[in-house]
Amino acid sequence: MSSPGGGSPPGPARSVRPRRRSGRAATTGRRRGRRCAGSSRSRHARGRAVRCLAQVNLVSREREPGSRRERYRVQDDQWYDALLERDAFLRNWQTTMREGVEQFGLDTPQGRRINDTLEFFRFLEKELGSLMQRWATHRAEHLGG
């Protein structure tokens, strides 16, 4: 998960890897710390990595009932949810790109470049939607869910 150019910073990738291997859906910070004890990463660095993963919806934070301790859960459909979040991200960028096109106009090199980027984001949004539909069909056929 932390391969160069893989799209995931090394720290967060190292934090989620033990959970993916363990078979547990949720773990506490203490267990996470024990798994990473052999590494040179500090508690602060591990916490920062988990916060990063939570920001992109790859893990969720929850409280243990009756405890102040927090657990971090890797969802079964984490990648699906993360990609859906990207859909909102693309829409926000489209708004910004439209404003740039309006500001510079299509008769300028800047406006044409921004419009090209806007069209790319529109394409991604359209393709992401159809990709998610195809995934739901594939998942139902192959995984029964």
N, C-alpha and C positions, 0 to 999 in steps of 0.2 A: 503494500500500500504506500510505501514512501519512496517509490522509485523516482528518479529524476524526471521531471516533466510529467509526472503522473497526475498532477492537479491537486494533490493533497500535501499540505506542509508536513515535514517529517515528524514533528512533535505530536500533532493530533493523530497522525496515522499510527504512530507507536502506541498511543493511548487506546485506540479502538481495537487494535490487533489482538491483544490478549482476550478481550471480551468476545470477539468473533470466534476465537479458537476454543474458548472455555465451554461453550454451549449454554452458559447462563445468559438470560436475557438482561439481568440487572446485576450490578455489583456496587459495593460501597467504595468510598474513597480510600478506606483503610486497605481493603482487598486489592484495589488498584495499585496502591502504594507498595504492597508486598510483592505483587507481580513485577513491578518496575524497580524493585529494590536493588537489583543487580546493575541497574543503569546508573549513570552519573547525573541523571536529571533530578533536580530538586523538587520538593513538594509544590513549590510555587510554579515551576515549569509544567508539572503534570496538571495542576489546576488550570493553568492558562490554556493548555492543550484541550482539556475537556470543555472549557468555556467556548473555545473556538468550534469544537464539534457540535456543541449545543446551538450555537448561532446559525449553523447551516443545517440544523435538524438531523444530524447523524446520531445524536444521543439526546435523551431527554432526562431531566433531573426531577426526582421525586423524593418525597420523605417516606421513611419507614414508619408504619403506624406506631404511635406511642413513643417515638424517638425523635431526637433532634438530628440524627444521622441522615445524610442524603444518599440516595442510590442513583446510579446512572444507568439508564436503560437503552439498549440498542434495539430499536424497533424491527419487527420482521420485515416491514416494507420500507426500510429507511431510505433506500436509493430512489424509490418511486416518489416518496414524499420530498426528498431533497430536489429532485428534478421538477416537481410541481412548484416548489419555491422559486426555482429559476424562472418559471413562467412569469411570476409577478415581477421578478428582477428585469426580465426582458421588456415587459410593458412599461416599467418605470424608465428604462433607457430609451424606449421609443418616444416617450413624452419629451425627454431631454433632446433627442435628435430632431424631433419636429420643431422644437423651439429654435434650435440651431439653424435649420433650413430656413425658417421664417426670418431669422435675424440676418443671415448672409445672403439668402436668395439663391435660386438655382443658376443664376447667371454668373456666379463666382466659383472659382475652384474650391474654396472652402465649403460652400453650400452644396456643391455636387458631391464632394467627399462625404459630408455629413449625410446627405440623402442616400448615398450608396450604403453607408452603415445602417441607416434607418431601414432600408429595404432588406438588408441582411437580417436584422432583428425581427422584422415582420415574417420573413421566411422561416427563421428558427422557431418563432412562436407557433406558426401554422404546423410545421413539421413535428414539433414537440407534442402538440395536441394529438395528431394522428398516430405518433409513435406510442403515446400512452394508451390510446385505444387498442392498438395492435398488441401491446404488452398485456393488457387485461385479457384479451382473447387468448393469447399464447399461454398465459399463466393458468387460465381456466382449463385449457385443453391438456396441458402438460403437468400441472401441479395440483389440479383439482381445487383451486382457490381462486 
